[in-house]
Amino acid sequence: MAINLELPKKLQAVVEKGHQGAAEMLRPISRKYDLAEHAYPVELDTLANLFEGLQEAKTISFAGADAFGGRNDEGKKTNVNGANMSALLNALEVSWGDVALLLSIPFQGLGNAAISSVANKEQLERFGKVWASMAITEPSFGSDSAAVSTTATLDGDEYVINGEKIFVTAGSRATHIVVWATVDKSLGRAAIKSFVVPREHPGVTVERLEHKLGIKASDTAVIRFENARIPKENLLGDPEVKVDKGFAGAMETFDNTRPIVAAMAVGVARAALEELRVILTEAGIEISYDKPAHAQSAPAAEFLRMEADWESGYLLTVRSAWQADNKIPNSKEASMGKAKAARVASDITLKAVEMAGTAGYSEQTLLEKWARDSKILDIFEGTQQIQQLVVARRLLGLSSAQLK
């Protein structure tokens, strides 16, 4: 049976609007906010209002919105290209404009994706319209999310949160923070839950903002929680600790967020490929699809290799989002897409700098910026090594305790 890879009309609208916003609003200010680290890009408020208006009109679905679906003539449910696919394509196009600015757009944070993944109906009504960052990493660990030491102790009708989180994207700008904390250290991974905490809340302190290699337009904060009391209803999802299920419940969040990060990598890699092609063409280098790579110049052959690599990352990424929208377990595919797309982005952006020569290494173009920005996509939401571990565990049917 043939596979139709064309996007439905509703998703084509997502692509068009996302690309238009990236081209007209983000690219023109990309260098400005790369040089002005920690300055808030006020232009993003316009883009956020545009996205919100489109979403409320039910014409386009973004992160956190209900998936839209369809039924065939017999009334049976058909493939659903909904919230995950829509958010992914939007992230891809906007990242073509600027990854750091995407991470700074109000109401489009990774915490929002976490809320839409785990929250129940009542919580979606309360938190569906907030701007949420996600706080997982701590000073004592990075990719090992099971090592969370921040605590959430139930005291009457409130949880009391204590701990420190680092590298919180949009941590000083978002109105709320999705905090990962353990409700009982003695119960291990199964006791790790996520909580929605208002940023301007007693006991919550933004300690500092990090200075970084890339994504400089995005604020990355260190946040301390000291006896921060929140209603027990702010625990996302099921409050019961199910030891038999282990860490799987908490990790389900990544099945939705990793495809989004992979889409960011696909977007910035495509931007670099397009810019490099212009530079090569102006230098008189012909890139042909009618001749094998070995029969062309070295730059053309290298470009074709990178383009093919990009295509594989794109297809893996799209597949993982399609599975999520159709309620098909996608943990393995989400990690495959994230691992492949992130590695492709680093490879393509760095190679583009090299092949473009002085134009690539200088600030004459955005190539050197994209190379700096792309590296974080191979680190946050799980490093390359973590993704390979997840894929291996799923393929072999082994638990995290059996394969470390």
Summary of the structure (lengths in Angstrom):
residues: 404
radius of gyration: 21.3
end to end distance: 39.0
largest distance: 73.2
contacts: 1408
relative contact order: 0.11
helix: 52%
strand: 14%
